[in-house]
Amino acid sequence: MSKKNWWIIGTGGIMGLLAVLLVHFGNPVNMGICVACFLRDTAGALGLDSADKLQYIRPELIGFVLGAFVLSLFRKEFQPTGGSSPLLRFVISFFVMIGALVFLGCPLRMVLRLAGGDLNALVGLMGFTAGILLGILFLKKGFSLGRSYSQPAVSGFVMPAIAAVLLVFLLVRPAFILFSSEGPGSMHAPVLISLAAGLVVGILAQRSRMCMAGGIRDLFLAKNGNMALGYVAIFAVALLGNILLGKFKLGFDGQPIAHTDVIWNFLGMALVGYGSTLLGGCPLRQLIMAGEGNTDAGISVLGLISGAAFAHNFGLAASAAGVPSSGKIAVLIGFAVLTLIALSTLRKKGAAN
């Protein structure tokens, strides 16, 4: 076990513990940490959609970006870069969010749902892995979104600045920011606890380079399972915590903020895995890289937010009742669009980026 592996395992263990504690202090069950859900709620708070039960600026989200930003500055790893097919990244991220909201969670929440006993998440994990394998197929054939280049220093500060402004909005609560009075958006841990947890996750994820899509990709592509160890640790610690707190419920039916449609749980997360592989990182990894000054990742985060707003404005997102027809069609369109992008960006071996 190398020092890097211990960092990954330690990061995963702490993230699993924090996820359980955040639920204990008020976050929705099995949603202690969920990047897709946090971005969705924040989009709602900014009035980008009309889902009145999903409106809250999530402090954890702010902490992810600012934690990564501060540590990258301290470690001299803050490097403003960008220019790697930004519009294509926006589109891919848009559909990653559509897939996540059809499944009802990001890859991290998928692990936390499984640790809470939700077997629908096991279906999602199989779909996520299948999507990553599809992405690997294109990587082997030469898929590339092109090189990133150095950017003006100010461009790297944009996403951390946005995170800081969101924190001000959360604390001051101006009239134009919306907050849910019921539903998942009204369920949250105290601001300071949530922000502290987000900062810790942001710092640890920046240090360890945690990424679930990357971990599974490396397992199959490079026969290296080191990164996946972190998510095993998240699962193990969250499972133990849920059992101790009496929040473990094994089964498919009656799970919190989940549905039992096997096909669309599989396909929703398959789209997330596919898109995350093409982007080079899952939603959490995109936030961390955005905090490090990567403007391509910043564009991806904006694509995720736009996908969340679009999904709820046009009735694409799933609910406990199931997946609407429009959401199913959107997932299929997502596969078609991502495949078109992948095919159109194949490069011959040795070709310049």
C-alpha positions in Angstrom: 0.0 0.0 0.0 1.6 3.3 -1.1 1.1 6.6 0.6 -1.1 7.7 -2.3 -3.4 4.7 -1.7 -3.7 5.5 1.9 -4.7 9.1 1.0 -7.4 7.8 -1.3 -8.7 5.3 1.3 -8.6 8.0 4.0 -10.4 10.5 1.9 -13.1 8.0 1.1 -13.5 7.0 4.7 -13.8 10.6 5.8 -16.3 11.4 3.0 -18.4 8.4 4.0 -18.4 9.6 7.6 -19.3 13.2 6.7 -22.1 12.0 4.5 -23.7 10.1 7.3 -23.2 13.0 9.7 -24.8 15.5 7.3 -27.9 13.3 7.1 -27.9 13.0 10.9 -27.8 16.8 11.1 -30.6 17.4 8.6 -29.7 16.5 5.0 -32.2 14.2 3.2 -31.6 10.5 3.9 -29.0 8.9 1.6 -28.2 12.4 0.3 -25.5 13.4 2.7 -23.4 14.3 -0.3 -24.7 14.5 -3.8 -23.1 16.8 -6.4 -26.0 16.5 -8.8 -28.6 17.2 -6.1 -26.6 20.1 -4.7 -26.3 21.7 -8.1 -30.0 21.1 -8.8 -31.0 22.8 -5.5 -28.6 25.7 -6.0 -30.0 26.2 -9.5 -33.5 26.3 -8.0 -32.4 28.8 -5.4 -31.1 31.1 -8.1 -34.5 30.9 -9.9 -33.2 29.0 -12.8 -36.1 26.5 -12.5 -39.6 26.5 -10.9 -39.3 23.4 -8.7 -40.3 25.1 -5.4 -39.3 22.1 -3.3 -35.8 22.0 -4.6 -34.4 25.5 -3.7 -31.4 25.9 -1.4 -27.9 27.1 -1.9 -26.0 24.1 -0.7 -23.0 25.1 1.5 -21.2 21.8 0.8 -21.0 22.8 -2.9 -19.3 26.1 -2.0 -16.9 24.2 0.3 -15.9 21.8 -2.5 -14.7 24.6 -4.8 -13.2 26.8 -2.1 -11.5 23.9 -0.3 -9.9 22.8 -3.6 -9.0 26.4 -4.4 -7.2 27.1 -1.1 -5.2 23.8 -1.1 -4.2 24.2 -4.8 -2.9 27.7 -4.0 -1.0 26.3 -0.9 0.5 23.4 -2.9 1.3 25.7 -5.9 -1.0 23.6 -8.1 -3.4 26.4 -9.0 -3.0 26.5 -12.8 -5.5 28.4 -14.9 -5.9 26.3 -18.1 -8.6 25.8 -20.7 -9.6 25.8 -24.3 -10.2 22.1 -24.7 -13.5 22.0 -26.7 -15.5 24.1 -24.1 -18.8 24.0 -25.9 -18.6 20.2 -26.4 -17.8 19.9 -22.7 -20.9 22.0 -21.9 -23.1 19.7 -24.0 -21.7 16.5 -22.5 -22.1 17.8 -19.0 -25.7 18.9 -19.7 -26.6 15.3 -20.6 -24.6 13.9 -17.6 -26.9 15.9 -15.4 -30.0 14.6 -17.3 -28.8 11.0 -16.7 -28.2 11.8 -13.0 -31.6 13.3 -12.5 -33.3 10.3 -14.2 -31.4 8.0 -11.8 -31.8 10.6 -8.9 -28.2 11.1 -7.9 -24.6 11.5 -8.9 -22.0 8.6 -8.7 -21.3 9.6 -5.1 -24.9 9.5 -4.1 -25.2 6.1 -5.9 -22.6 4.7 -3.5 -24.3 6.3 -0.5 -27.7 5.0 -1.5 -26.2 1.5 -1.8 -24.7 2.0 1.7 -28.2 2.8 2.9 -29.5 -0.5 1.6 -31.1 0.9 -1.6 -30.6 -1.9 -4.2 -31.8 0.3 -7.0 -28.3 1.9 -6.6 -26.8 -1.5 -7.5 -28.6 -1.4 -10.8 -27.3 2.2 -11.2 -23.7 1.0 -10.5 -24.0 -1.6 -13.2 -25.2 1.0 -15.6 -22.5 3.4 -14.6 -19.9 0.8 -15.2 -21.4 -0.1 -18.6 -21.3 3.6 -19.6 -17.7 3.9 -18.6 -16.8 0.8 -20.7 -18.5 2.5 -23.6 -16.5 5.6 -23.0 -13.3 3.5 -22.8 -14.1 2.0 -26.2 -13.9 5.5 -27.7 -10.8 6.4 -25.7 -9.1 3.4 -27.2 -10.1 4.4 -30.7 -8.5 7.8 -30.2 -11.3 10.1 -28.7 -9.9 13.4 -27.5 -11.4 16.8 -26.8 -8.0 18.4 -27.5 -5.4 20.1 -25.4 -5.9 22.7 -22.7 -3.7 25.8 -22.8 -2.6 28.3 -20.2 -5.2 31.0 -19.5 -4.9 34.5 -18.0 -4.7 34.1 -14.2 -8.0 35.9 -13.7 -9.9 33.2 -15.5 -8.9 30.7 -12.9 -10.4 32.8 -10.2 -13.9 32.9 -11.7 -15.4 29.7 -10.2 -13.9 30.3 -6.7 -15.4 33.9 -7.0 -18.8 32.5 -7.9 -18.6 30.1 -4.9 -17.8 33.1 -2.7 -20.7 35.1 -4.0 -23.1 32.1 -3.5 -21.8 32.0 0.1 -22.7 35.7 0.6 -26.2 35.0 -0.9 -26.7 32.1 1.5 -25.7 34.1 4.5 -27.5 37.4 3.6 -30.5 35.7 1.9 -31.5 38.6 -0.4 -35.1 38.6 -1.7 -34.2 37.3 -5.1 -32.8 34.1 -3.7 -35.4 31.3 -3.2 -35.5 28.9 -0.3 -37.8 25.9 -0.1 -40.2 25.7 2.9 -40.9 22.0 2.3 -39.5 19.0 0.4 -35.8 18.0 -0.1 -34.7 21.7 -0.5 -35.9 22.5 3.0 -33.9 19.6 4.5 -30.4 20.5 5.3 -27.7 20.5 8.0 -26.8 23.8 9.7 -24.8 26.1 7.4 -21.6 26.0 9.3 -21.6 22.2 9.6 -22.4 21.9 5.9 -19.7 24.4 4.8 -17.1 22.8 7.0 -17.9 19.4 5.6 -17.6 20.8 2.1 -14.3 22.4 2.8 -12.9 19.1 4.2 -14.1 17.2 1.2 -12.8 19.8 -1.2 -9.4 19.7 0.4 -9.1 16.0 0.6 -10.5 15.4 -3.0 -7.9 17.9 -4.3 -5.1 16.1 -2.5 -6.2 12.6 -3.5 -7.6 13.3 -7.0 -10.7 11.3 -6.1 -13.0 10.4 -9.0 -15.3 7.4 -9.3 -15.5 7.5 -13.0 -11.7 7.7 -13.2 -11.4 4.9 -10.7 -13.5 2.4 -12.7 -11.9 3.6 -16.0 -8.4 3.0 -14.6 -9.5 -0.4 -13.3 -10.5 -1.6 -16.8 -8.2 0.5 -19.0 -4.9 0.4 -17.0 -5.7 -2.6 -14.6 -5.2 -0.1 -11.7 -7.8 -0.2 -9.0 -6.2 2.3 -6.7 -8.7 5.1 -7.2 -11.6 2.7 -6.7 -10.4 2.0 -3.2 -11.7 5.4 -2.1 -15.2 4.6 -3.0 -15.0 1.2 -1.4 -14.0 3.1 1.8 -17.0 5.6 1.3 -19.3 2.6 1.1 -17.9 0.7 4.1 -17.9 3.7 6.4 -21.3 4.9 5.3 -22.7 1.4 5.6 -21.5 1.1 9.2 -22.7 4.6 10.1 -26.2 3.9 8.6 -26.5 0.6 10.6 -25.4 2.3 13.8 -27.8 5.2 13.3 -30.7 2.9 12.3 -30.9 4.3 8.8 -30.1 1.1 6.9 -33.0 -0.3 5.0 -32.3 -3.1 2.5 -34.5 -3.5 -0.6 -35.8 -1.9 -3.7 -39.1 -0.5 -2.6 -39.8 2.5 -0.3 -36.3 4.0 -0.6 -35.9 7.7 0.0 -35.8 9.9 -3.1 -35.6 6.9 -5.4 -37.6 5.0 -7.9 -37.7 1.3 -8.9 -37.6 1.5 -12.7 -34.7 -0.9 -13.4 -34.2 0.0 -17.0 -34.0 3.7 -16.4 -31.9 3.5 -13.3 -29.4 1.5 -15.4 -29.6 3.8 -18.5 -29.6 7.0 -16.4 -26.3 6.1 -14.7 -24.9 4.6 -17.9 -25.3 8.1 -19.5 -23.5 9.6 -16.5 -20.6 7.1 -16.7 -20.4 7.6 -20.5 -20.3 11.4 -20.3 -18.0 11.5 -17.3 -15.5 9.3 -19.1 -15.5 11.6 -22.2 -15.1 14.6 -19.9 -12.2 13.0 -17.9 -14.0 13.1 -14.6 -17.2 12.7 -12.6 -19.2 15.8 -11.4 -17.3 15.9 -8.1 -14.0 15.9 -10.0 -15.2 18.7 -12.3 -15.9 20.9 -9.2 -12.5 20.2 -7.7 -10.7 20.9 -11.0 -12.8 24.1 -11.4 -11.5 25.2 -7.9 -7.9 24.5 -9.2 -8.3 27.0 -12.0 -9.4 24.6 -14.8 -11.8 26.7 -16.9 -12.8 23.6 -18.9 -14.0 22.0 -15.7 -15.8 25.3 -14.9 -17.6 25.1 -18.2 -18.6 21.6 -17.3 -20.0 22.7 -14.0 -22.1 25.3 -15.8 -23.3 22.6 -18.2 -24.4 20.5 -15.2 -26.3 23.4 -13.7 -28.0 24.1 -17.0 -28.9 20.5 -17.3 -30.5 20.6 -13.9 -32.5 23.7 -14.6 -33.6 22.3 -18.0 -34.6 19.0 -16.5 -37.0 20.6 -14.0 -38.3 23.3 -16.3 -39.3 20.7 -18.9 -40.3 17.8 -16.7 -37.4 15.5 -17.5 -36.3 14.6 -14.0 -37.5 11.4 -12.3 -39.3 11.3 -8.9 -40.3 8.5 -6.5 -43.2 7.8 -8.8 -40.9 6.9 -11.7 -39.4 8.4 -14.9 -41.5 10.6 -17.1 -41.6 9.8 -20.9 -39.8 13.1 -21.6 -37.0 12.0 -19.3 -36.6 8.7 -21.1 -36.5 10.4 -24.5 -33.9 12.9 -23.1 -31.6 10.0 -22.0 -31.8 8.3 -25.4 -31.1 11.7 -27.1 -28.1 12.0 -24.7 -26.6 8.7 -25.8 -27.0 9.8 -29.4 -25.5 13.2 -28.9 -22.5 11.9 -26.9 -21.9 9.2 -29.4 -21.9 11.8 -32.2 -19.5 13.9 -30.3 -17.2 10.9 -29.6 -17.2 9.8 -33.3 -16.6 13.3 -34.6 -13.5 13.8 -32.3 -11.7 10.6 -32.9 -8.0 11.2 -33.7 -5.4 9.0 -35.3 -2.7 7.7 -33.1 0.2 10.2 -33.0 -1.9 13.0 -34.4 -1.4 16.4 -32.8 -4.0 17.7 -30.4 
